[in-house]
Amino acid sequence: MTLAPPRFHANLRMVLSLGLPLAGSHLAQFMLTVTDTIMLGWYGVADLAAGVLGAALFFAVFTFGAGFANAVMPMVATSAASGHDTEVRRATRMGLWLSIVFGIAALPLFWFSGTVLSWLGQPADVVPLAEAYMRILGFSLVPALCVMVLKNYLAALGRTQVALWVTVGAVGLNIIANWVFIFGNLGVPELGVRGAAIATIIVNLASVGILAAYCALLPALRRYTLFQRFWRADWQAMGQVWRLGWPIGVALVSESALFSAAALMMGWIGTLELAAHGIALEITAALFMVHLGFSNAATVLVGRARGQRDQQALREGAQVALLVSILFASATMLLYITAGPFLVGLFLSPDEPARAAIIAIGASFLIVAALFQLADGAQVMAMGLLRGVQDTRGPMLIAAFSYWAVGLPVSYLLGFRFGFGGEGIWAGLVVGLTIAAVLLMLRFWRGPGRVDARPWEA
């Protein structure tokens, strides 16, 4: 048996050492939402509904703002690899600036969220409670986005473990804070869904404080002087982060909005289908976080090769990251096909009258989801590779076209015009994700991934 070349082993170790902690961090971040949902469900239906509505609106705004944090990762990776410590500081600092400005600018949307929710036709008895929740939750946007910037800064420098443990700690703190503020323990008034919003603010402030202290005090990171004269504007670096970041935000919103639209269409079919869709989506979203972690690792790997002007390392790093993603997608496909009913059943009470029907529908959705695992993994991996070479506007247009001009219409046609119902809606998602994966991969391998390409000259 021929052993793989040493560089393959080095790249594989790098993808796993970066990707797995990042995947764990993303999963822990996902669990923050899950714990909120569970604990609000224990408290009351109205508060749970308000929390779900508010969290959906918050996530949409947060997803766009996270584009600036995602822009920091490739910029820092490239600058650090080329030995430009000043550029590392400039990019990260202006990523924080843009996150703060965006978070403040978004506050009116949260303050008047009741009008938005009413316009979207949400239940009149839930809207006031959701608005009260959002008015508090809006103040957590700035620290939440700053947490993302600092995590990406650290990941680009190869320090992913701290992000993982801070996020895991945040889940524990969130559970404790929810117990105190939602249910009114330790002498605190019982606040319901408002308490969940207060808990979120506390968690995000604690997370950003710990990460900032780590970045400022760790001897190995002091040379970047990240917070020295933080108040000084750097318009050139801000422009670079802005130009790279806003297309990432649009691409992220395009994909998340596609799944939101699918949920809306599923509601037109029936309650059982909507419940099964929600469960299947929770399962696929949790495992998608692993793909996202490997995608982040690919961004760092390619960004470093770009900084070192090593085209061979860029291609080899991209190939190894893609191989890892394919292997994980294959394992996930097997899991969905063989254990779909078991996975869906974990989300349902044994006493639920509609348990059997929901399991049957949800398992059928996971069979379709198995088909888009390779496509979903490929499209997020291609996005990560292209971000690594700081190509974001083209991918934004590809994402918008694939998800909204192809995926959404096909979901509607298959689900309603051709009568395939919920499976048809999910099949439309498969088509949209596949088109995105093919076009994004072609863009990378025919562009910066070519043998003779020079992405650092772009």
N, C-alpha and C positions, 0 to 999 in steps of 0.2 A: 504494500500500500504506500502510495506517495503522500508524504506529509505536505500540508498546505504551507506556502511560503511564510516566513516570519512576519512579513508586513500584514498578511491576512490575519494572523493570530493577534497582532497588535491592534488592528482595526476592530476585530471582533471583541477583544477585551474592552476597547474604548466605547464601542456602541453599547455593550452590556453594562459597563460601569457607570456610564452617563445615563443610558436609557432606563434601566430598571429603577434607580432611585427617583428619576423624574416621573416614571409611570406610577410609582408608589405615591409620590406627592400629588399627582393629578387624581388618583383614586381617593386619597385622603380628602382632597378638596371637594370631590364629588360627595363624599360621606357627610360633609357639613350640611349640604342640602337635604340628604336623606334623613339625618338626625332631626333637622328642623321639621320635616314632614311628619316623621313618626311621632315626635313629642307634641306637635300641634294637633295631630290626629287623636292623641290621648286626651287632649284638653277639650276639644269641641269641634264640631263639623264646620260651623260658621268661621271660626278662627283658622281652621285648616284651609278652607276655600279662599279666605282672604290672603293667607300666606302663600298659597300656590299661585294666585293671580299676581300678587306683588313680586314674588320671586321671579316669575316669568318675565315681567316688565324690567325688573332690575337686571336680569341676566342678559337681556337684549342690549341694554345700554352698556353694561359692563363688557360684553363681548366686543363691541366696537372699540371702546376705550382701551381694551387689552392689546389692540393692534400696535400701540406705541411701545408697550412692554415687549411684545414679540419682535419689534424692530431692533431693540437693544441687543438681543442675543447674537445675531450674526455680526453686528457692528463691533461688539466687544470681542467676539471670538477672532475676527479678522485683525483688529487692532492689536490685541494681545499677542497673537502669533507673529506679527510683524515687528513687535517690540515698541509700539507707539503707546506708551502708558498714558500720555496726555489725552489721546483720542479715546481711550477706554473711559476715562473720567468724563470727558465732554459728552459722549454719547449717553452714558448712564444718567448723568445729571440732567440733561435736557429731556431724557425719557421721563424722569421724575417730574420735571417742570410741566411737560405736556399732560401727564396723568393728573397732576394737581389742577391745572387749568380746566381740563375737560371735566373732572369730577365736580368742580364748582359750577361750571357752566350748565351741567345737567341737573342741578338742584331744582330749578323751576319745574322741570318735567315731573319730578317726584312729588313736589309740593302740590301740583295741580293734577295728579294722576287720576283722581276721581273722575274728572272730565274725560280723560282719555279712555278709562275703563268703561264709562257709560256710553261713550261713542262707539266702543267695540261691542256693545250689546251684552255686557256682563250683568249678572243678577243684581237688581236694585238693592236688595237687602245686604249684599256682600260688599258693594262698592265703598260705602263709608268706612267700613272696618279696614278694607284694603288700602284706602287712601291714608288712614291714620298710620297704618303699618309702613307705607312707603315714605311718608314724611319723615319718619325716624330713620328708616333704612337708607335713605338717600345720603345721609351723612357718613355712611360707611364706604361710599364709593371711592373717595380719595385714598384712604388707607388701603383698601382692597387692591386698587390699581398699583399703588406704590409697592405693595407686597409682590405683585407680579413682576414689576421692574427689577427689584432686588433679587428675586429668585432667578430671573433670566440672566442677570449680571453674574451671579455666582455660578450658574450652570455653564455659562460661556467660559468661565475660568476653571471649569472642572470640579467645582465644589458643590456637588448635588446633594450630599448627605444631609447638610444642614437644612436645606429646603424641605427634605423629606421629614425630618424629625420635628421641625417647627410646625409643619402642617398636621402631622399626627398629633402633636400636643394641642394644636388648635381644635381638633375634633373633641378631645377630652374636655378642654375648657368650654367649648360650645355646649356640651351636654350639661355640665355643671351650671353654666350661666342660664341656660334655658330652664333648668330645674328651679333655679332661684327666681327668675323674673317672670316666666310664663305662669308658674303655679303658685307663686307668692310664698316662698320659703325663706327661712332665716330672717324673718321680720320684714321682708320686702313686700310691698303690695302686689296682689295678684293682677298681672297685666295682660295675660293672654298673648295674642299675636304681637302686641306692642312690645312685650317682654322679649319675644324672639328677635325683634329688630334691635333692641338694646344689647342683647347678647351678641349679635353679629358685629355691632360696633366695637364692643369690648374685645372680641376675638381678633378682629382686624387690626385694632390699635396695638394689642399685645404682640401680634405677629410682626408688624412693621417695626415695632420698637426693638424686638429681639434681633431681627435681621439687620437693621441699621447699626445696632451696637456691634454685631459680629463683623460687619463690613468695615466699621471704623476702627475697631480695636484689635482684630487679628493681625499679628505682626506681618504675615505674608501678604496682606492686602493693604498695608499702610502706605505703600509707595504710590498707590493710586489716589490718595488724599481725596476720597470721594466727596466728602462734605465740606472741604475747605472752601471758604468764600462761596457757599452754596447759593447765596442771594444774587450773585453776578450772572447776568444773562449772557448766553452764547448763541447769538442769532443764527450763525452759520450751522452749528451743530444741531440746533433746534430744527432748522429747515431740513437737514438731512434725515433726522428721526421722523419728522412729519411726513416727508415725501415717501419714506419707506413704510411708515406705520399705518397711515390711513387706508391704503389699499388692502393691507392685511386685515384691518378691522372690517372692511366691507366684505371681503371674502369669507371671514368667519361668520358674519351676520347672515350672509347668503345661504350658507349651509344650515345653520341652526334654524333659520326661518323656514327652510324647506321642510324640516321635520315638524315645526310648529304648524305649518299649513296642512301637513299630512294628518296631524292630530285633529285639526278642525274638520277635515273631510271625513275622518273616521267617526266623528260625532254625528255627522249626517246619516250614517248607516245605522248606528244603534249604541246603546249604553254598554252592552257586553263587549262589542267590538272596540269601543273606546277604552274600556278598562283593560282588555287584553293588549291593546296597542301600547298603553302606558306602561304595562309591566314589561312587555318585550323591549320597549325602548329603554327602560331602566337597565335591563340586562345588557343590551348592546352598547349603551353609553358607558357602562362601567368597564367593559372589556376594550372599548375604543380608547380609553385612557392609556392603555399599554401601547397601542399604536402611536398615540400622541407623544408618549415618552420617547419612543424610538425615533420619531420624527424630529423631536428637539435635539436628540443626540446627533442625527444626521446634519442638522443645521450647524451645530458646533463643529463637527468633523470637517464639513465642507468649508465652513467659514475660516477655520484654521489653515486649511490647505490653500485657500485663496490668499490669506495673509502671507503665507510662505511662498506664494507663486509656484506651487508644486502641482501641476496639472495631473500627473500620474497619481499622486496621493489623493487628489480630489475625486478622481474616477474610482479608485479602489475603495475609498471610504464610502462613496455612494453605493457601490455594488454590495459591500458587506451589509450596510444598513438596510438595503432593499431585501437582501437574502433573509435577514433576521425577521423583517416584517412579513415576508411570505411564509416563513415557517410558523410564525405565531398565528397568522390568518388561517393557515391550514388546520392547525390544532383547534382553533375556535370554530371553524366549520364543522369539524367532527363532533365537538361538544354540543353545538346547536342541534345537529341531526340526531344524535343518540340520546341526549339528555334534556331535550326541549320541554317535555311535560313536567319533569322533575323541577327544572329551574323556574318555570312559571308557577308551579304549585307552592314554591317557597314564599311567594308573596300573598298567598290567600289563606284565610282561616279554614281549618277542617270543617267548620260548621257553616261555611258560606253556601247558601242554596244553589248559587250559580257556578260553584267551583268547577264542576266537570266541563261545563260549556266554555267558561273562560280559559281553562287549561287547553282545551282542544283548539280554540281560536288562536290563543297565544303561541302554542307550539307550531301551528301552521305558519304564523308570522316569522318564527325563528327559523323555519326551514327556508323561507325566502331570504331571511337575513343572512343565512349561511352562504347564499349565492353572492351577496355583495361584500363579503368579508375581504376577499382579495382586492376588489375595486376600492373599498373604503380605505383599506390599509395602503394601497398604492397611491390614492389621491392625496392622503395626508402626508405620506412619505415624500411624494413629489413636491408638495407645498414646502416641506421642511428643507429639501435640497435646494429649491429655488430661492428660499429666503436666505440660505447660506451664502449664495452668490449675490444677494441683495437685489433679486428680481421679484417684484411684487405687483406691479401694475398689470402685466400680462396675465399672471395667474388670477388676479381679481376678475378680469373680464371673462376668463375661461370659466371660473366658478359661477359667476352670475348667469352666463349662458347655459352651462350644463344643468344647473339646479332649477333655474326659473324658466328658461326657454324650452328645455327638454324634460327634465325630471318631473316638474309639477304638472304640465299638461298631460304627460303620459300617465301619471298617477290618476288624474281625473278621468281620462279616457278609459283606461283599463278598469278602474274601480266602478265607474258609473255607466258609461256608454256601452262598454262590452260586458258589463255585469259580473266582473270578477270580485267585486266587493273589496273587503279589507286586503286580501291577498293581492289584488290588482294595484291598490294604492302602494303597497310595499314593493311590488314589482317595478312601479314607476321610480321609486327611490333607487332601485338597483340600476336602472337605465341611466338616470342622472349621474350617479356616482361613477358608473363605468365610463361614460363619456368624459367626465372630468379627469378620471385617472389616465385614460389614453392620451388626452390632449396635453395634460400637464407633464406626463412622462416624455412625450415627444418633444415638448418644449425644452426639457432639461437635457435629454440625451442628444438632441440635434443642435443644441446651443452650447451652454457652458459645460456639458458633460462630454462633448466631442473630444477625440484624442488630441486634435490640434487647437482646441479652444483656448482662449486667454481671458477668463472671466474677470480678472482683476483690471483689464483694460476697458471694461464696459463703463 
